[in-house]
Amino acid sequence: LQEEQRDALLLRYKYEFTFTEIAAVTHEPESTVKSRVSRSLIKLRDLLRYSKQEDISQPLKKGAGK
């Protein structure tokens, strides 16, 4: 994720800022913050889904990971 997207997600979900508080900190309109968080979650889900599919498609070899 891009820095702006990561920052928005961290402020929202790790530090539990409201959208209004994030908007004040980032000097962005609240609507921009809401959109950024929403789009970031979608992108993160897609990245995790793609990564998970890659892991499943390649079976483990005996002794791998030891």
C-alpha positions as CSV (number, residue, x, y, z in Angstrom):
1,L,0.0,0.0,0.0
2,Q,1.1,3.6,-0.6
3,E,2.2,5.6,2.4
4,E,-1.1,7.7,2.5
5,Q,-3.1,4.5,2.5
6,R,-1.1,2.8,5.2
7,D,-1.2,5.9,7.4
8,A,-5.0,6.2,7.1
9,L,-5.5,2.5,8.0
10,L,-3.1,2.8,11.0
11,L,-4.8,5.9,12.3
12,R,-8.3,4.4,11.9
13,Y,-7.8,0.8,13.1
14,K,-4.6,0.8,15.3
15,Y,-5.0,4.1,17.0
16,E,-8.8,4.2,16.7
17,F,-9.0,7.8,15.3
18,T,-12.4,8.9,14.0
19,F,-12.6,10.0,10.3
20,T,-12.9,13.6,11.6
21,E,-9.7,13.3,13.6
22,I,-7.8,11.7,10.7
23,A,-9.0,14.6,8.5
24,A,-7.7,17.1,11.0
25,V,-4.3,15.4,11.3
26,T,-3.8,14.9,7.5
27,H,-5.3,18.2,6.5
28,E,-7.6,16.4,4.1
29,P,-11.4,16.6,3.7
30,E,-13.3,14.0,5.8
31,S,-14.8,12.5,2.5
32,T,-11.2,12.0,1.2
33,V,-10.2,10.2,4.3
34,K,-13.3,7.9,4.2
35,S,-12.6,7.1,0.5
36,R,-8.9,6.5,1.2
37,V,-9.7,4.1,4.0
38,S,-12.3,2.3,2.0
39,R,-10.1,1.9,-1.1
40,S,-7.2,0.8,1.1
41,L,-9.2,-2.0,2.7
42,I,-10.3,-3.2,-0.7
43,K,-6.7,-3.2,-2.0
44,L,-5.4,-4.9,1.2
45,R,-8.1,-7.6,0.8
46,D,-7.1,-8.2,-2.8
47,L,-3.4,-8.3,-1.9
48,L,-4.0,-10.9,0.9
49,R,-6.3,-12.9,-1.3
50,Y,-3.8,-13.1,-4.1
51,S,-1.0,-14.0,-1.7
52,K,-3.1,-16.7,-0.1
53,Q,-3.9,-18.2,-3.5
54,E,-0.2,-18.4,-4.4
55,D,0.6,-20.2,-1.2
56,I,-2.1,-22.8,-1.7
57,S,-1.2,-23.5,-5.3
58,Q,2.3,-24.6,-4.4
59,P,2.3,-27.8,-2.3
60,L,4.9,-28.1,0.4
61,K,7.8,-30.4,-0.3
62,K,8.9,-32.9,2.3
63,G,11.3,-31.3,4.7
64,A,10.6,-27.8,3.4
65,G,10.7,-25.1,6.1
66,K,12.9,-27.0,8.5
